[in-house]
Amino acid sequence: MPSAVTDAPGRPGPCSTFCRVLGEPLAGTAVMAAGWVVVEQPGPWGAKAPTQSHLDPVFGGAYDAKCKKADVRFGLIRSPGRHADAVEQAHQVFVASTRPGHTWLLGGRIADPSELTDLDLAAVARSDRTAALASLPALRPLDEPIVLVCTNGKRDGCCALLGRPLVSGLAERAPGRVWEANHLGGHRFAPTATYLPAGTMHGHLTVGTAVEALTAAGRGETILTGLRGRSTWTKHGQAAEVAVRELIGELALDALTVTDEGPELVTVRHADGRSWTVPVTSAPADPPRPDSCGKEPFAMSILQTGTPVPGGVQ
């Protein structure tokens, strides 16, 4: 075990330090979701914030399960720099659909998070903006993308230690478009963020790269630095899409689509008709490493991509 990634004999150090020192690849590590629903909930968050916060735990647990069943990611957000026990009279809500070519973001304020039960989650998952708007009249279309940064120290120490300074710096550059998030997955890639509506996720961010990614999102693009993948795709699909982007330097969000997946081969198609077959395999991590602070290292599975092979124009 490299000594650079331990903080005491026999005890694992911060998971993000392991990840950086060992050069773990980020591609293919984003969460998977066709859509996102996040609601503002001030106050402290526990490790499982939907049931461990000032949000009603019965509603939080049930709605989180409902979202998962619909292939929609549910989460809590807070304004940067607010007091931990602040109480809002209304709750900001964002709803996003990530499907390329049919990507949209809705926002609004509701008096109580339980109003989200009226939202048509199936419409969100299938990118039906009209039906989603009709189901929850408080929502309206938004033109500018937002960024969610994981800062929940009760979930993982690295997210608080590295995420909060990023939120602070980023909020100064893009006020009103930056939110703390309770959990985005991939603690070891902290500071990590999700850009909505596209659902692109990045890790190992700095204030500079986070601003760059947000600016690019406003143009309908992404950046390759720290790109973990787009939540629209499976893990293999994310890795393959990133591999093609790196090969041809494609930044336009909707230029690439994952069209077919086999056990070890993924097909990625460009909007101009070109396509590539990308080998994607998984192997145990060597050496083992923890996936979260305080956990013992283990041989987790890491995705490996081969060189994309052009398939001609389709």
Secondary structure, 3 states (H helix, E strand, C coil): CCHHHEEECCEECCHHHHHHHCCCCCCCCCCCCCEEEEEECCCCCCCCCCCCCCCCHHHHHHHHHHHHHCCEEEEEEECCCCCCCCCCCCEEEEEEECCCCCCEEEEEEECCHHHHHHCCHHHHHCCCHHHHHHHCCCCEEECCCEEEEECCCCCCHHHHHHHHHHHHHHHHHCCCCEEEECCCCCHHHCCCEEEECCCEEECCCCHHHHHHHHHHHHCCECCCCCEEEECCCCHHHHHHHHHHHHHHCCCEHHHEEEEEECCCEEEEEECCCEEEEEEEEEEECCCCECCCCCCCCECCEEEEECCCEEEEEC
